[in-house]
Amino acid sequence: MTSDCPDNSFTSHFPKAALAQTGPATLHQWDWASDAVFVQALRQSWCAQYADYLGRKEANRLIEQLSASGDLYAHPLAATLVACQDNKPVGIAALRPLQGLSLITMLEILPDHRRLGIGRQLVQALSVSGERLLVHVSIHRPELCVFYNTLGFKLLKRSAVDHYGHALEFDIMVR
């Protein structure tokens, strides 16, 4: 069953202005990982993206590994925003506060809701605190590098990471 997008019941990392962002979606904070339908839609989206360069079988295996390890859900609720349209979750963004900057650890918009400005709205909401933002973008997703460039992010360096037995290259971008 898909949860409606309720308000949070915990202390948020974000100022109220972040959740008040106007745009194509309403922004909320809630326990998104307990919404089985939303989680399954996210997993399908991630599998499709990884399949582009790992193949479908390896992509499914990787997502299963990430899920089993808990890494897919290891984002503090207080630093996670869920974008909703028609009171249903369609996107998610999370960050990890570091010293003097924040790392965007997740930004995902469900395929049917992409190119509507929801990703831009989420990144703007993540930016409300005024901290510098850092993001790792797969080199296999050049459209995301373009997206982040349009939001003022600049390439810092390229890095390879062992991601559950897969050597994945990322562009590290900062704003």
MARPA-463244 format. One record per residue (C-alpha): y, z, x; residue in three letters. Coordinates in steps of 0.5 Angstrom, whole numbers, plus 500, padded with zeros to 3 digits. Example, Ala and Ser with C-alpha at 12.3 -4.5 7.8 and 13.67 -1.06 7.14 Angstrom:
BEGIN
491516525ALA
498514527SER
This chain:
BEGIN
500500500MET
507498503THR
512504503SER
519503500ASP
524504505CYS
526512505PRO
531516509ASP
529520515ASN
527527514SER
529529522PHE
534529527THR
536522529SER
538519536HIS
543515532PHE
550516529PRO
551515522LYS
555509523ALA
548506526ALA
545506519LEU
551504516ALA
551497519GLN
552492514THR
548486515GLY
542482512PRO
538488511ALA
539496510THR
537500516LEU
533506515HIS
529511519GLN
522513517TRP
515514519ASP
513506519TRP
507507523ALA
504510516SER
505504513ASP
499500513ALA
501494510VAL
507494515PHE
503495521VAL
498490519GLN
504485519ALA
507487525LEU
500486529ARG
499479526GLN
506477529SER
505480536TRP
498477536CYS
501470534ALA
506471540GLN
501473545TYR
496468543ALA
501463545ASP
500464552TYR
493469552LEU
489465547GLY
488468540ARG
481472543LYS
485475548GLU
491476544ALA
487480539ASN
483484544ARG
490486547LEU
493488541ILE
487492539GLU
487496546GLN
495497545LEU
493500538SER
487504540ALA
491507546SER
497509541GLY
502505545ASP
504501539LEU
506507536TYR
509511542ALA
516510539HIS
520516538PRO
522516530LEU
529519532ALA
530513536ALA
527508532THR
530503526LEU
527500521VAL
530494517ALA
529493510CYS
530487505GLN
529488497ASP
526496500ASN
521493504LYS
520493511PRO
521487515VAL
523489522GLY
523494527ILE
527496533ALA
526502538ALA
529505544LEU
528510549ARG
534514552PRO
534514559LEU
540517564GLN
546513562GLY
542507559LEU
537506553SER
531501554LEU
530497548ILE
522498547THR
521494541MET
524489537LEU
520485532GLU
522481526ILE
517479521LEU
516471521PRO
519470514ASP
525474516HIS
527471522ARG
533467524ARG
537471518LEU
541476523GLY
536482522ILE
535482530GLY
542482531ARG
544487526GLN
538492529LEU
541491536VAL
548492534GLN
546498531ALA
542500537LEU
548499541SER
553504537VAL
552510541SER
555506547GLY
550507552GLU
548501556ARG
542497554LEU
536494558LEU
531490555VAL
524487558HIS
523480555VAL
517476556SER
518469560ILE
514466555HIS
519467550ARG
525464552PRO
528464545GLU
529471546LEU
532470553CYS
537466549VAL
538471543PHE
539477548TYR
544472552ASN
548471545THR
549478545LEU
552479552GLY
545481556PHE
545478563LYS
539477567LEU
538483572LEU
531481575LYS
524478574ARG
518483574SER
511482573ALA
507488570VAL
500489569ASP
499490562HIS
492492560TYR
489487565GLY
494482564HIS
499480569ALA
505479565LEU
512477567GLU
518479564PHE
526478565ASP
529485565ILE
536484562MET
542489561VAL
548489557ARG
